[in-house]
Amino acid sequence: MNRRPTTGDPGQTSVEMDLHAQAKNPSVVLTSSRYRREVICAVVVVSFLTILARVGISGAKVEMARDLTIGDRAFGMVFGAFALGYAVFMIPCGVLADRWGARKSLSLSVFFWSLFTLATGLASGVTILIGIRFLFGLAEAGVYPQATRALHNWTLPQERGLALGLLNMGSRFGAAFGLLATPICVEWLGWRESFALLGIVGVIWAAIWFWRFRDRPDIKLNTQELNVVSAADERLRPVATNKIPWRAFASSLNFYLILYQYFASQFTFFFCLSWLLPFLRTRYGVTTAAAGVYSCIPLCCGALAMWISGAAVDRVYKMGKWKSSRGLPAMIGFGLAALALLPAPFMPNPVWFIVCFALTIFGLDLTVSPSWTVCCDVGEMYSGTVSAAMNTVGALGSLASSLIFPLLLGWAGTIKVYFFLAALLNVIALLCWKYVEPSRSLFQETKPSESGAMIPRSNLALL
């Protein structure tokens, strides 16, 4: 019989209690230490593959447009179909992660985006391609909320910041690799074969995940440990109950602050994935190859920022400063991004522009690990749903960025207005983090503890 021990601290996760049980009695066979590393590595890999599949169509656009006779406006609808599907299905996928667990939900998400990646290579016209990319967006929508749910179950609070930073770091490396490698792969294999290859790799990952992963750490306990197992803490449940506390979410200031700051972050970041490369070509007259290299530099800086931020989140948390561990890296990041955005449009050459924009992305990606970590803090067993809601609003920020940039450029005749607007949004996001309380659950009534942390009332009797 596999059960989970508990200690006197009701705030512990299941992994913490597993470690306590192992220290208490050598007869406990702990598998979570090794599997925890495997889980982190697996979600980093799927993050890399997910973004690689997403940006692959950008690298194949020229060849696809030529073979399928698709104009720029129609291809814009292809891109938009993905964004629509991605935003629409994000929250339902997060709910599935909380109800079914990450094993089933993430396996299905990756399997289906792999299937629709294969189908992209079979497209014979623009109408079919739009439908396929919409379905592809639906499938990809669940990956990050579901991976976050997996890390919530398998990581300790003091290591969760780095784990979530690594998860998102994989996406930056995937985007950078895709911008560089996809055109080469398309030239070598052809665009249809390239999509087929990527789809097969995704199916293999989904099969391995479903075979190896379990929703909770699995340990074996003797009779003594079984006697101390308590079901009092709701957070020990592997999946959430059927009822999602939407009313509690809607009445929480924390919830709105978290949503807005991620909107601001993705509003600025999406410029890197949408308009940066064509902007460099038209503004500075660089070649396509040079623009591709320039475009990868901010993404690599972002990957470095995620590593640094994740490590900082965990280090400050271990010092007993829960609020600062989330808020400080995020506030520094938004401040740096806002400052770097202001001089960027005045740069006379692409090198200095990329220096400014790389600092912007570095700052923005300092905020990513705190953003996803705080979703685990306040969402607890609904962390998949909360992170999905945050990512949905982030997707809306990306959509707004892709639409507003050309409108502002056409209206003002300069990119300065867009960059100033992005800087303002980042300053407001910085102020939001001053009021984010990671210790305050979104759905449980709370009461301050002596240390200033917030403890759910349902757990006070256990202290």
Buried (B, 14 or more C-beta within 10 A) or exposed (E): EEBBBBBEEBBBBBBBBBBBBBEBEEEBEBEBEEBBEEBBEBBBBBBBBBBBBBBBBBBBBEBBBEBBEBEEEBBEBBBBBBBBBBBBBBBBBBBBBBBBBBBBBBBBBBBBBBBBBBBBBEBEEBEBBBBBBBBBBBBBBBBBBBBBBBBBBBBBBBBBBBBBBBBBBBBBBBBBBBBBBBBEBBEEEBBBEBBBBBBEBBBEBBEEBBEEBBBBBBBBBEEEBEEBBEEEBBBBBBBBEEEBBEEBBEEBEBBBBBBBBBBBBBBBBBBBBBBBBEBBBEBBEBEEEBBBBBBBBBBBBBBBBBBBBBBBBBBBBEEEBBBBBBBBBBBBBBBBBBBBBBBBBEBEEBEEBBBBBBBBBBBBBBBBBBBBBBBBBBBBBBBBBBBBBBBBBBBBBBBBBBEBBEEBBEEEEEBBBBBBBBBEBBBBBBEBBEEBBBBBBBBBEBEEEEEEBBBBEBBEEBE
